[in-house]
Amino acid sequence: MDRVVPVLSLVALVTALVASPTGAHAQQPLREFLAARGTGSLDVREARAALRQAQSQVDEARARLLPSFTAQGGYQRNEFEAGFTNPVTGGQVVIQPFDSLTAQFTATVPLIDIGSWSVFFQTEAIADSQSARLELADQNVAVAIVQIWHQLVGSRAVVEASERNLEALERNREAAAARVEVGVAAQLELSRAETEVTRAQQSLAEARLAVVLAARNLENLTGLTPIDERPSLEEVPPHLEPFDAYMANSSDLPAVRAARAASRAADIAADTAWTSLLPIISGYARESGSNAAGFQGANWSYALGVQAVWTLDFLRPAQIGTRQAAAEVTEVQLERAVQQTETSIFDAYQRVGAARARTDAATAGVASAQRAAEDARVRFEAGAATQLDLIQAERDLFQAEVLRIQALADLHVAHATLRIRAGMEL
């Protein structure tokens, strides 16, 4: 009966592994971590702040196109007062008083400023690009959360498997020790059992480390602390839709829209370099006042006018070539973004198919390993198999179940990643 203990424990191990945990504190579902990425992810928060900055730059560029108002005032103490007697009125006319007070109010309206309009349109395109980059950052974080969440779930399943495997091997070691003590087994059988226990302890330590690291990474991405219990991975995702269904929105995905808007901004910047050669025409209205009326005989007077500013130098022609080259760079970047987006969808699509095949193979491998372990047990009890045969069969069964857990996790990750990359809802 001592020989039966290890295999019976392994059968219980497999049964426990495929069962879903029923604790009231199961690990939060994936959707909770995905919902928390907007406030918990540093990448998303950084992209959102960059978007606010870009939108503020749009307001700044718009403000340059609007009228401006300037008010000036001054006081000056003069050593001498200057004036004369008006021969007509006989009154005293002050040109320079001892205490001079001046005030001036000016309103300026841009009339023709093509360069500023170009800058305004450029900042709008940059803001559009940054908005798409925010969506891209959100998408990338969602993919990372999906990967780490399933990594955590799979690692916890491996920990459970490792713990049960260790318990089974410890019982096997106790049985071997009892057999050696009564003289029906050699010391070598006990040594082999102890070696298997040591190997299982190492596997358990590695699995627990993977859980700790995955939990920390998931908390860093979302700000949520994962609960210790794990959900089940047994529910297999549905089969794939036709490939064209995932490619339908490829031209409107965040990476492509961000690159397209950046290319448009670069084109506008190239046009802006040309428009900087044109003059800037503005109109103004000015009201001036002083406590020295002077020759005009009034303390307040206004002036209306139009002015043109035309600046020509060697910098502006050089900027034209620079901006045109930058526009060519963004065109290539747009082509690359389209290519990479389509390739990422294609890659994810193929990975789903490969992961499903691996899952089917791993499931069949578990069933085969179970039969092999049962056969090894029967043959060992009948004296037709050695302890090494039984140990190897038990080890194969454990490894097969671990591979199945990993394959299931990879299938879930690949399926979710494909839908996220294709712009679909999970």
C-alpha positions as CSV (number, residue, x, y, z in Angstrom):
1,M,0.0,0.0,0.0
2,D,3.0,2.3,0.6
3,R,3.7,2.3,-3.2
4,V,0.1,3.4,-3.9
5,V,0.4,6.6,-1.9
6,P,2.4,8.8,-4.4
7,V,0.3,8.1,-7.4
8,L,-3.0,8.6,-5.5
9,S,-1.6,11.9,-4.4
10,L,-0.8,12.8,-8.0
11,V,-4.3,12.0,-9.1
12,A,-5.6,14.3,-6.4
13,L,-3.2,16.9,-7.6
14,V,-4.4,16.9,-11.2
15,T,-8.0,17.0,-10.0
16,A,-7.3,20.0,-7.8
17,L,-5.4,21.8,-10.6
18,V,-8.2,21.7,-13.1
19,A,-10.8,22.8,-10.5
20,S,-11.7,26.5,-10.1
21,P,-11.1,28.0,-6.7
22,T,-14.2,28.7,-4.8
23,G,-12.9,31.1,-2.1
24,A,-14.9,34.3,-1.5
25,H,-11.7,36.3,-2.0
26,A,-10.7,35.2,-5.5
27,Q,-8.3,37.4,-7.4
28,Q,-10.0,40.4,-8.9
29,P,-11.2,39.7,-12.5
30,L,-9.2,41.1,-15.4
31,R,-11.7,43.8,-16.1
32,E,-11.1,45.5,-12.7
33,F,-7.4,45.8,-13.5
34,L,-8.1,47.1,-17.0
35,A,-10.5,49.7,-15.6
36,A,-7.9,50.9,-13.1
37,R,-5.2,51.6,-15.7
38,G,-6.5,55.1,-16.3
39,T,-5.5,56.3,-12.8
40,G,-3.0,53.7,-11.8
41,S,-0.7,53.5,-14.9
42,L,2.1,56.0,-15.0
43,D,2.3,55.6,-18.8
44,V,-1.3,56.6,-19.3
45,R,-1.1,59.5,-16.8
46,E,2.0,60.8,-18.6
47,A,0.3,60.6,-22.0
48,R,-2.8,62.3,-20.6
49,A,-0.6,65.1,-19.2
50,A,1.2,65.4,-22.5
51,L,-2.2,65.8,-24.2
52,R,-3.2,68.6,-21.9
53,Q,0.1,70.3,-22.7
54,A,-0.6,70.0,-26.4
55,Q,-4.1,71.3,-26.0
56,S,-2.7,74.2,-24.0
57,Q,-0.3,75.0,-26.9
58,V,-3.3,75.1,-29.2
59,D,-4.8,77.8,-27.0
60,E,-1.5,79.6,-26.9
61,A,-1.3,79.6,-30.7
62,R,-4.9,80.8,-31.0
63,A,-4.2,83.6,-28.6
64,R,-1.6,85.0,-31.0
65,L,-4.4,85.5,-33.6
66,L,-6.6,87.5,-31.3
67,P,-6.4,91.3,-30.5
68,S,-4.1,92.4,-27.7
69,F,-4.4,95.3,-25.4
70,T,-1.5,97.2,-23.8
71,A,-1.6,99.9,-21.1
72,Q,1.4,102.0,-20.1
73,G,1.8,104.7,-17.5
74,G,4.7,106.7,-16.2
75,Y,5.8,109.4,-13.8
76,Q,8.8,111.6,-14.1
77,R,10.2,114.4,-11.8
78,N,11.9,117.1,-13.9
79,E,14.5,119.6,-12.6
80,F,13.0,122.4,-14.6
81,E,9.5,123.2,-15.9
82,A,9.3,124.3,-19.5
83,G,6.5,126.3,-21.0
84,F,5.4,129.5,-22.7
85,T,2.6,132.0,-22.9
86,N,0.0,131.4,-25.6
87,P,-0.1,134.6,-27.6
88,V,-3.7,134.0,-28.6
89,T,-5.3,133.1,-25.4
90,G,-2.7,134.6,-23.1
91,G,-2.7,131.4,-21.1
92,Q,0.3,129.5,-19.9
93,V,1.2,126.3,-22.0
94,V,3.2,123.7,-20.1
95,I,5.5,121.5,-22.3
96,Q,7.4,119.9,-19.5
97,P,6.0,120.1,-15.9
98,F,8.0,119.4,-12.8
99,D,5.9,116.3,-12.2
100,S,5.2,114.6,-15.5
101,L,2.4,112.0,-15.8
102,T,1.8,110.0,-18.9
103,A,-0.6,107.2,-19.9
104,Q,-1.1,105.2,-23.1
105,F,-3.6,102.5,-24.1
106,T,-3.0,100.5,-27.3
107,A,-5.2,97.9,-29.0
108,T,-3.5,95.8,-31.7
109,V,-5.3,93.6,-34.1
110,P,-3.5,91.1,-36.4
111,L,-4.8,91.6,-39.9
112,I,-2.6,89.4,-42.1
113,D,-0.4,86.9,-40.2
114,I,-0.2,83.8,-42.3
115,G,2.7,82.4,-40.3
116,S,0.7,82.5,-37.0
117,W,-2.3,80.8,-38.7
118,S,0.1,78.0,-39.9
119,V,1.5,77.6,-36.4
120,F,-2.1,77.3,-35.1
121,F,-3.0,74.6,-37.5
122,Q,0.3,72.8,-36.7
123,T,-0.4,72.8,-33.0
124,E,-3.9,71.4,-33.7
125,A,-2.3,68.5,-35.6
126,I,0.2,67.9,-32.9
127,A,-2.7,67.8,-30.3
128,D,-4.5,65.3,-32.5
129,S,-1.3,63.2,-32.7
130,Q,-1.0,63.4,-28.9
131,S,-4.6,62.3,-28.4
132,A,-3.9,59.2,-30.5
133,R,-0.7,58.6,-28.6
134,L,-2.8,58.6,-25.4
135,E,-5.0,55.9,-26.9
136,L,-1.9,54.0,-28.0
137,A,-0.4,54.2,-24.5
138,D,-3.7,53.0,-23.0
139,Q,-3.7,50.1,-25.5
140,N,-0.2,49.1,-24.7
141,V,-0.9,49.2,-21.0
142,A,-4.0,47.1,-21.5
143,V,-1.9,44.5,-23.4
144,A,0.7,44.5,-20.5
145,I,-2.0,44.1,-17.9
146,V,-3.5,41.2,-19.8
147,Q,-0.1,39.5,-20.0
148,I,0.8,40.1,-16.4
149,W,-2.6,39.2,-15.0
150,H,-2.6,35.8,-16.8
151,Q,1.1,35.4,-15.8
152,L,0.0,35.9,-12.2
153,V,-2.9,33.5,-12.5
154,G,-0.8,30.9,-14.2
155,S,2.0,31.3,-11.7
156,R,-0.4,30.8,-8.8
157,A,-1.7,27.7,-10.5
158,V,1.8,26.4,-10.8
159,V,2.4,27.2,-7.1
160,E,-0.6,25.1,-6.2
161,A,0.6,22.3,-8.4
162,S,4.1,22.5,-6.9
163,E,2.7,22.5,-3.3
164,R,0.7,19.4,-4.0
165,N,3.5,17.7,-5.9
166,L,5.8,18.4,-2.9
167,E,3.2,17.0,-0.5
168,A,3.0,13.8,-2.7
169,L,6.7,13.5,-2.8
170,E,7.1,14.0,0.9
171,R,4.6,11.2,1.5
172,N,6.6,9.1,-1.0
173,R,9.7,9.8,1.0
174,E,8.0,8.8,4.2
175,A,6.8,5.5,2.6
176,A,10.3,4.8,1.3
177,A,11.8,5.5,4.8
178,A,9.4,3.1,6.3
179,R,10.3,0.4,3.7
180,V,14.0,0.9,4.4
181,E,13.4,0.7,8.1
182,V,11.7,-2.7,7.9
183,G,14.3,-3.9,5.4
184,V,12.1,-4.4,2.3
185,A,13.8,-1.6,0.3
186,A,17.4,-0.4,-0.2
187,Q,18.8,2.9,1.1
188,L,19.0,4.0,-2.6
189,E,15.2,4.1,-2.8
190,L,15.1,6.6,0.1
191,S,17.9,8.7,-1.4
192,R,16.0,8.9,-4.6
193,A,12.9,10.0,-2.8
194,E,14.7,12.7,-0.9
195,T,16.3,14.0,-4.1
196,E,12.8,14.3,-5.7
197,V,11.6,16.2,-2.6
198,T,14.6,18.6,-2.9
199,R,13.9,19.2,-6.6
200,A,10.2,19.9,-5.8
201,Q,11.2,22.4,-3.1
202,Q,13.3,24.3,-5.7
203,S,10.4,24.3,-8.2
204,L,8.1,25.6,-5.5
205,A,10.5,28.4,-4.6
206,E,10.8,29.5,-8.3
207,A,7.0,29.4,-8.7
208,R,6.5,31.6,-5.6
209,L,9.0,34.1,-6.8
210,A,7.2,34.3,-10.2
211,V,4.0,35.0,-8.3
212,V,5.6,37.8,-6.2
213,L,7.1,39.5,-9.2
214,A,4.0,39.3,-11.3
215,A,1.8,40.7,-8.5
216,R,4.2,43.6,-8.0
217,N,4.3,44.4,-11.7
218,L,0.5,44.2,-11.9
219,E,0.2,46.6,-9.0
220,N,2.7,49.0,-10.6
221,L,0.5,49.1,-13.8
222,T,-2.9,49.5,-12.1
223,G,-2.4,50.6,-8.5
224,L,-4.5,47.6,-7.4
225,T,-3.1,45.0,-5.1
226,P,-4.0,41.5,-6.3
227,I,-5.8,39.2,-3.8
228,D,-4.1,36.0,-3.0
229,E,-6.7,33.5,-4.5
230,R,-6.7,32.8,-8.2
231,P,-9.5,32.5,-10.8
232,S,-9.7,29.6,-13.2
233,L,-8.2,29.5,-16.6
234,E,-10.3,26.5,-17.8
235,E,-12.7,28.5,-19.9
236,V,-11.2,28.4,-23.4
237,P,-11.6,31.5,-25.5
238,P,-13.9,31.2,-28.6
239,H,-12.5,30.3,-32.0
240,L,-11.1,33.1,-34.2
241,E,-13.1,35.1,-36.6
242,P,-11.8,35.5,-40.2
243,F,-8.5,37.4,-40.4
244,D,-10.1,40.3,-42.4
245,A,-12.4,41.0,-39.4
246,Y,-9.4,41.9,-37.3
247,M,-7.9,44.0,-40.1
248,A,-11.0,46.0,-40.8
249,N,-10.0,49.0,-38.5
250,S,-6.3,48.8,-39.0
251,S,-6.1,52.2,-40.8
252,D,-7.9,53.9,-37.9
253,L,-6.0,52.4,-34.9
254,P,-4.2,54.7,-32.5
255,A,-0.6,54.1,-33.8
256,V,-1.6,54.9,-37.3
257,R,-3.7,58.0,-36.4
258,A,-0.9,59.3,-34.2
259,A,1.6,59.0,-37.1
260,R,-0.8,60.4,-39.6
261,A,-1.4,63.5,-37.4
262,A,2.3,63.9,-36.8
263,S,2.9,63.8,-40.6
264,R,0.2,66.4,-41.1
265,A,1.8,68.6,-38.5
266,A,5.2,68.3,-40.2
267,D,3.7,69.3,-43.5
268,I,2.1,72.3,-42.0
269,A,5.5,73.2,-40.4
270,A,7.1,73.1,-43.8
271,D,4.4,75.5,-45.1
272,T,5.0,77.7,-42.1
273,A,8.7,78.0,-43.0
274,W,7.6,79.5,-46.4
275,T,5.0,81.8,-44.9
276,S,7.7,83.2,-42.5
277,L,9.0,85.1,-45.6
278,L,5.8,87.1,-45.8
279,P,5.2,90.4,-44.0
280,I,3.0,90.6,-40.9
281,I,0.3,93.3,-41.1
282,S,-1.6,94.6,-38.1
283,G,-3.8,97.5,-37.1
284,Y,-3.7,99.5,-34.0
285,A,-5.7,102.1,-32.0
286,R,-3.8,104.2,-29.4
287,E,-5.1,106.6,-26.8
288,S,-2.4,108.8,-25.1
289,G,-2.7,111.2,-22.2
290,S,-0.4,113.6,-20.3
291,N,-0.7,116.3,-17.8
292,A,1.4,118.5,-20.2
293,A,-1.0,119.4,-23.0
294,G,1.8,121.0,-25.1
295,F,1.1,122.5,-28.5
296,Q,-1.9,120.3,-29.1
297,G,-3.8,121.9,-26.3
298,A,-5.4,118.7,-25.1
299,N,-4.4,116.2,-22.4
300,W,-5.8,113.2,-24.3
301,S,-5.5,112.2,-28.0
302,Y,-5.9,109.1,-30.1
303,A,-4.2,107.6,-33.1
304,L,-5.2,104.9,-35.6
305,G,-2.8,103.1,-37.9
306,V,-1.7,100.1,-39.8
307,Q,1.8,98.7,-39.7
308,A,3.7,96.1,-41.7
309,V,6.7,94.1,-40.4
310,W,8.8,92.3,-43.0
311,T,11.9,90.4,-41.8
312,L,14.3,88.8,-44.2
313,D,17.4,87.0,-43.1
314,F,19.5,83.9,-43.9
315,L,17.7,81.8,-41.2
316,R,14.3,81.5,-42.8
317,P,15.5,80.0,-46.2
318,A,17.5,77.5,-44.2
319,Q,14.5,76.5,-42.2
320,I,12.6,75.6,-45.3
321,G,14.9,72.7,-46.2
322,T,14.9,71.6,-42.6
323,R,11.2,71.5,-42.3
324,Q,10.8,69.7,-45.6
325,A,13.2,67.0,-44.6
326,A,11.3,66.6,-41.3
327,A,8.1,66.1,-43.3
328,E,9.7,63.4,-45.3
329,V,10.8,61.7,-42.1
330,T,7.2,61.7,-40.8
331,E,5.9,60.2,-44.0
332,V,8.3,57.3,-43.6
333,Q,7.2,57.0,-40.0
334,L,3.6,56.9,-41.1
335,E,4.4,54.0,-43.5
336,R,6.2,52.2,-40.7
337,A,3.3,52.7,-38.3
338,V,0.9,51.2,-40.8
339,Q,3.2,48.3,-41.4
340,Q,3.9,47.6,-37.7
341,T,0.2,47.9,-36.9
342,E,-0.8,45.4,-39.5
343,T,2.1,43.1,-38.5
344,S,1.1,43.2,-34.9
345,I,-2.4,42.1,-35.7
346,F,-1.0,39.3,-38.0
347,D,1.4,38.2,-35.3
348,A,-1.3,38.1,-32.6
349,Y,-3.6,36.2,-35.0
350,Q,-1.0,33.6,-35.6
351,R,-0.1,33.3,-31.9
352,V,-3.7,32.5,-31.1
353,G,-3.8,29.6,-33.5
354,A,-0.4,28.3,-32.2
355,A,-1.5,28.7,-28.6
356,R,-4.7,26.8,-29.2
357,A,-2.7,24.0,-30.8
358,R,-0.4,24.0,-27.9
359,T,-3.3,23.9,-25.4
360,D,-4.9,20.9,-27.2
361,A,-1.5,19.1,-27.3
362,A,-0.9,19.9,-23.6
363,T,-4.3,18.6,-22.6
364,A,-3.7,15.4,-24.5
365,G,-0.3,15.3,-22.8
366,V,-1.8,15.4,-19.4
367,A,-4.2,12.6,-20.2
368,S,-1.3,10.5,-21.6
369,A,0.9,11.3,-18.6
370,Q,-2.0,10.2,-16.3
371,R,-2.3,6.9,-18.0
372,A,1.5,6.5,-17.9
373,A,1.6,7.2,-14.2
374,E,-1.2,4.7,-13.5
375,D,0.5,2.1,-15.6
376,A,3.8,2.7,-13.8
377,R,2.0,2.3,-10.5
378,V,0.5,-1.0,-11.5
379,R,3.8,-2.3,-12.8
380,F,5.7,-1.1,-9.8
381,E,3.2,-2.9,-7.5
382,A,3.6,-6.0,-9.6
383,G,7.4,-5.8,-9.4
384,A,7.7,-5.2,-13.2
385,A,8.9,-1.6,-12.9
386,T,11.6,0.1,-10.9
387,Q,11.3,3.0,-8.5
388,L,13.0,5.2,-11.2
389,D,10.2,4.3,-13.7
390,L,7.6,5.4,-11.2
391,I,9.5,8.6,-10.3
392,Q,9.9,9.5,-13.9
393,A,6.2,8.9,-14.6
394,E,5.2,11.1,-11.7
395,R,7.6,13.8,-12.8
396,D,6.2,13.7,-16.3
397,L,2.7,14.1,-15.0
398,F,3.6,17.1,-13.0
399,Q,5.5,18.7,-15.9
400,A,2.6,18.0,-18.3
401,E,0.1,19.8,-16.0
402,V,2.4,22.8,-15.7
403,L,2.8,22.9,-19.5
404,R,-1.0,22.8,-19.8
405,I,-1.4,25.7,-17.3
406,Q,1.1,27.7,-19.3
407,A,-0.5,26.9,-22.6
408,L,-4.0,27.9,-21.3
409,A,-2.6,31.2,-20.0
410,D,-0.8,31.8,-23.3
411,L,-4.0,31.2,-25.2
412,H,-6.0,33.6,-23.1
413,V,-3.2,36.3,-23.5
414,A,-2.9,35.8,-27.2
415,H,-6.7,36.0,-27.7
416,A,-7.0,39.2,-25.6
417,T,-4.0,40.8,-27.2
418,L,-5.4,40.2,-30.7
419,R,-8.7,41.9,-29.8
420,I,-6.9,44.8,-28.2
421,R,-4.5,45.3,-31.1
422,A,-7.4,45.1,-33.5
423,G,-9.3,47.8,-31.6
424,M,-12.0,45.4,-30.5
425,E,-13.7,45.0,-27.1
426,L,-12.6,42.2,-24.8
